[in-house]
Amino acid sequence: MAPESPLTAPRLRLHFPPGRRSLDLAQARLMLFATLWARSLGGTVCASGDNGAVMDDLTWLGLEPDEVVATPKEGRYTAVADELVGRTLAYPCFCGTTEFREMAPIPSGQPESHRYDGRCRGLTEDDRKALRKGGRAVAVRLAQNGAVGAFTTRDGRTFTVSPDFDFCLIRGDSSVLPPFAALVDDHTASATVTLIEERAATDAPYRSLIAAALGWSQPEIALLPEWTAPASTQSVRELRAAGFHPRTLLRALAATGWDPGEATTVAAMVARFQLGEVRSSSADLDLNALREINGALLASLPEAERVAAVVDHLTRHGFPLADRDPRWQARFVAACLPDLRTVADAQALASLLVISTVDYDKEAVRILRAPATQSLLLAFERTLDSLTTDEEAEWIEAVARFRQQADSPGRALGTLRLALTGTREGPNLAALLSLLGRERCRSRLDKARRYAAP
């Protein structure tokens, strides 16, 4: 790969996919490498704030743009297309599905699926008025006259195209073709560089043709080696909801073509990033392996950061933990930590703690009805009377005393857990009880004792 010429404070715009409610992993990978490239060269990353969902994904990943530019005015693409029509460099096209069936198909990699035969190019103004009056959808096509579109990448590769048909800028359904949208958006943001995936290289020369017609300069283009793994159905939002930490996902995406070393943050990655070191990769994201990596990362985080990540996730999923005492939050997360692979794994314990009551299955009810169980619960209730706080140390002592007094300590603790939570497994019992607190424990004991056999 040829060495890159130096850039002075490049300005790069992140291209949001239109209509997306979240970034897919390939798009997130492109935005990560685009951000690393621009910042490693001392440049600026900008984006428009018109897609709040994608901006939220970027913020969560730590890829916030340096600047949010004004959202292009509504109708911006149409205004530019109308300018070209007014200069007779483009024209309205009224062809639809019926007409396209009469045209030859063209290979993939072109802006359209059919080679347009130019039938609308020679329409008179009267013809156009009549077609508009008839309700025909109107597209806009750039008129071609043998021009060659070309661009040379920053590593010296040249791509050209000389279309033998007039290609669309805006379709009849008002959707904007990617080369046109990208050029207009970059121009609006005053972008000087752009990074695109290699698979989109055949699309880029069309930008040159449109830019030449408009008299605009276009940003320098660099290519990102492809990630050829099978398309994942996961999105950033779905992985966030599944409880993955943003640093885990950033590192995994970076590793699909580049060695991030020990870096797990954008700032640390920028310090070592060089675009020329990125390679093509077919490595997919193994979610099971990613869970283990995520668990190790969560365990290595400073306590305050780990607690914040867990509480934020649970709060967003409806668990009212944000207003709890910080010390309680820390104890809660510590109780979850042995089984914590993603922050979503904390939901099971949160569910046990926030419910106002407890439900029992048939087998649990049978156990609760037994006189021995009822005597056991009464004995534990007397143990509760000795507690003065909900500190875990006091609960550890209380559970130890209760265990010593029981005829079968292991079975006694299991029965107590069943009565208080409705489950047979879970975190350390003393930690669980301290999180529940004395009053909630009493309330649940009261319910369990109501099952006493008559």
DATADA-V45515 format. One record per backbone hydrogen bond with DSSP energy under -1.0 kcal/mol. NH is the residue of the N-H (numbers start at 1). CO is the residue of the C=O. Records with the same first field share a line. If there is no record, write none. Layout:
# DATADA-V45515
NH=CO / CO
This chain:
# DATADA-V45515
12=44
14=46
20=17
28=24
29=25
30=26
31=27
32=28
33=29
34=30
35=31
36=32
37=33
38=34
39=35
40=36
41=37
42=39
43=38
44=10
46=12
47=67
55=51
56=52
57=53
58=54
59=55
60=56
61=57
63=58
66=45
67=45
69=47
76=73
79=75
80=76
81=77
82=78
83=79
84=80
85=81
86=82
87=83
88=85
89=84
90=84
91=141
93=139
100=96
101=97
102=99
103=100
106=113
115=104
121=118
123=120
128=124
129=125
130=126
131=127
132=128
133=129
134=130
135=132
136=131
139=93
140=170
141=91
142=167
143=89
149=161
151=159
153=157
154=221
156=153
159=151
161=149
169=140
170=140
171=175
174=171
177=169
181=177
182=178
183=179
184=180
185=181
186=182
187=183
188=184
189=185
190=187
191=186
192=11
193=11
194=220
196=222
198=224
200=197
201=198
203=200
204=200
206=203
207=204
209=205
210=206
211=207
212=208
213=209
214=210
215=211
216=211
220=192
222=194
224=196
228=281
236=23
239=235
240=236
241=237
242=238
243=240
244=239
249=245
250=246
251=247
252=248
253=249
254=250
255=251
256=253
257=255
263=260
269=265
270=266
271=267
272=269
277=274
278=275
279=257
281=226
290=286
291=287
292=288
293=289
294=290
295=291
296=292
297=293
298=294
299=295
300=296
306=302
307=303
308=304
309=305
310=306
311=307
312=308
313=309
314=310
315=311
316=312
318=315
319=314
321=319
324=321
329=325
330=326
331=327
332=328
333=329
334=330
335=331
336=332
337=333
339=336
340=337
343=243
345=342
346=343
347=344
350=346
351=347
352=348
353=349
354=350
355=351
365=361
366=362
367=363
368=364
369=365
374=370
375=371
376=372
377=373
378=374
379=375
380=376
381=377
382=378
383=379
384=380
385=381
386=383
387=384
395=391
396=392
397=393
398=394
399=395
400=396
401=397
402=398
403=399
404=400
405=401
412=408
413=409
414=410
415=411
416=412
417=413
418=414
419=415
420=416
421=417
422=418
432=428
433=429
434=430
435=431
436=432
437=433
441=437
442=438
443=439
444=440
445=441
446=442
447=443
448=444
449=445
451=448
452=449
453=369
